[in-house]
Structure formats: structure tokens, C-alpha cells
Amino acid sequence: MRVYACLLGEWVDITENGTVADCQDPAIYFEEHLRYQENSRYAECFKYDYIHVQYKGKDYRINPAFIQIVTE
């Protein structure tokens, strides 16, 4: 699994060099929180209108639409 985030208009791979939601590993965080409650349209990790992403010493608050999860 690779996790990409659009940060200031540029898509970057944050899988190994970034963190999300209080400095957690992106792959582990989304594996654990990408679950849907019954009759819910949104996954638990996207229940708010933003996700915190930490990358290269900066903290970004982005809309979940700017997260892409790619599996092979």
C-alpha cells in the first residue's frame, strides 16, 4: 500500500517520509481506520473534513479528497 497526499498542489508519496493524525505511520493508520460503520457513506478515517499530514517538518491540514491510497 502506498499513500499519496496532495500538498500545496503537488502529489507526494507520504508512505515512508510522512505521518498522519498525530504522527502515525500512514499505511498502518489507514489499514486500521479505513472501516465503515453500518449505513455510513464515509470511512472512519474520513469522518472529519480534514486530515493532518506531517511531511518534511511541516504540518498540513487537508481535505480527505486529497488523499489517495494505492494498492498493488
Residue frames relative to the residue before (quaternion, step in Angstrom):
aa qw qx qy qz dx dy dz
M 1.0000 0.0000 0.0000 0.0000 0.00 0.00 0.00
R 0.0992 -0.7567 0.6446 0.0441 3.53 -1.04 0.91
V 0.1847 -0.7714 0.6021 0.0911 3.56 -1.05 0.80
Y 0.0856 -0.7927 0.6036 0.0034 3.55 -0.80 1.12
A 0.0926 -0.7757 0.6227 0.0443 3.55 -1.14 0.71
C 0.3446 -0.7025 0.5815 0.2228 3.53 -1.09 0.76
L 0.0092 -0.8136 0.5777 -0.0646 3.55 -0.35 1.31
L 0.8320 -0.1239 0.0171 0.5405 3.55 -0.49 1.24
G 0.7607 -0.4155 0.1926 0.4600 3.55 0.93 0.99
E 0.6894 0.4212 -0.2785 0.5193 3.61 1.25 0.03
W 0.3408 -0.7341 0.5510 0.2031 3.58 -0.82 1.00
V 0.0061 0.8007 -0.5973 0.0457 3.57 -0.74 1.10
D 0.4473 -0.6569 0.5423 0.2726 3.53 -1.19 0.69
I 0.1026 -0.8269 0.5523 0.0262 3.58 -0.45 1.20
T 0.3300 0.7924 -0.4696 0.2063 3.58 1.30 0.07
E 0.8190 0.2390 -0.1036 0.5113 3.60 0.78 -0.97
N 0.7811 0.3460 -0.1677 0.4920 3.60 1.09 -0.64
G 0.7083 0.3933 -0.2609 0.5249 3.59 1.23 0.18
T 0.2118 -0.7387 0.6188 0.1627 3.51 -1.36 0.13
V 0.2055 -0.7608 0.6012 0.1325 3.54 -1.29 0.33
A 0.8702 0.1246 -0.0567 0.4734 3.54 -1.36 0.35
D 0.7995 -0.2863 0.1319 0.5113 3.57 0.21 1.29
C 0.6940 -0.5510 0.2655 0.3798 3.55 0.86 1.10
Q 0.3784 0.7104 -0.5025 0.3157 3.57 0.96 0.85
D 0.5946 -0.5535 0.4487 0.3725 3.55 -1.21 0.59
P 0.4877 -0.7055 0.4208 0.2954 3.64 -0.64 1.05
A 0.6717 0.4996 -0.3176 0.4455 3.62 0.82 -0.91
I 0.6748 0.4785 -0.2956 0.4778 3.59 0.89 -0.88
Y 0.6367 0.5416 -0.3315 0.4374 3.58 0.91 -0.89
F 0.7308 0.4224 -0.2588 0.4696 3.61 0.75 -0.97
E 0.5869 0.5471 -0.3791 0.4610 3.62 1.09 -0.53
E 0.7239 0.4457 -0.2409 0.4683 3.58 0.97 -0.86
H 0.8006 0.3373 -0.1453 0.4734 3.61 1.01 -0.76
L 0.5467 0.6005 -0.4115 0.4138 3.58 1.24 0.01
R 0.3720 0.6967 -0.4969 0.3596 3.52 0.62 1.29
Y 0.2921 -0.7564 0.5661 0.1486 3.53 -1.17 0.67
Q 0.3642 -0.6841 0.5819 0.2465 3.56 -0.98 0.83
E 0.6746 -0.5025 0.3500 0.4121 3.55 -1.20 0.49
N 0.8496 0.0904 -0.1285 0.5035 3.56 -0.94 1.03
S 0.5021 0.6412 -0.4353 0.3838 3.60 1.19 0.36
R 0.3897 -0.7222 0.5304 0.2126 3.52 -1.07 0.80
Y 0.7639 0.3352 -0.1607 0.5274 3.57 1.20 -0.56
A 0.5050 -0.6288 0.4993 0.3166 3.56 -1.12 0.69
E 0.6660 -0.5202 0.3651 0.3906 3.55 -1.22 0.55
C 0.6802 0.5007 -0.3051 0.4400 3.60 0.93 -0.82
F 0.7269 0.3862 -0.2324 0.5181 3.60 1.25 -0.28
K 0.3494 0.7789 -0.4724 0.2195 3.61 1.17 0.35
Y 0.6854 0.3866 -0.2811 0.5494 3.59 1.23 -0.31
D 0.5565 -0.6294 0.4191 0.3443 3.58 -1.18 0.30
Y 0.7552 0.2709 -0.2076 0.5596 3.58 1.21 0.40
I 0.1674 -0.7260 0.6533 0.1341 3.52 -1.39 0.30
H 0.3538 -0.7092 0.5640 0.2318 3.55 -1.00 0.81
V 0.0433 -0.7693 0.6374 -0.0056 3.54 -0.94 0.99
Q 0.1419 -0.7608 0.6282 0.0806 3.54 -0.93 0.94
Y 0.1383 0.7930 -0.5740 0.1503 3.56 -0.72 1.10
K 0.8567 -0.0646 -0.0082 0.5117 3.56 -0.83 1.09
G 0.7586 -0.4254 0.2048 0.4491 3.56 0.80 1.07
K 0.6687 0.4513 -0.3066 0.5052 3.58 1.24 0.14
D 0.2904 -0.7410 0.5844 0.1584 3.55 -1.19 0.65
Y 0.1033 -0.8015 0.5888 0.0115 3.56 -0.68 1.16
R 0.1577 -0.7344 0.6509 0.1101 3.55 -1.15 0.65
I 0.0623 0.8388 -0.5296 0.1095 3.55 -0.21 1.31
N 0.5704 -0.5713 0.4687 0.3584 3.53 -1.28 0.45
P 0.5876 -0.6052 0.3988 0.3597 3.64 -0.98 0.70
A 0.5507 0.6114 -0.3972 0.4064 3.61 1.17 -0.41
F 0.6892 0.4708 -0.2694 0.4804 3.58 1.21 -0.42
I 0.5656 0.5134 -0.4081 0.4999 3.56 1.22 0.61
Q 0.0431 -0.7723 0.6336 0.0147 3.58 -0.94 0.91
I 0.1377 -0.7717 0.6180 0.0590 3.56 -0.91 0.98
V 0.0820 -0.8125 0.5770 -0.0132 3.55 -0.62 1.19
T 0.0562 -0.7802 0.6227 0.0191 3.57 -0.85 1.00
E 0.2523 -0.7608 0.5815 0.1388 3.54 -1.17 0.65
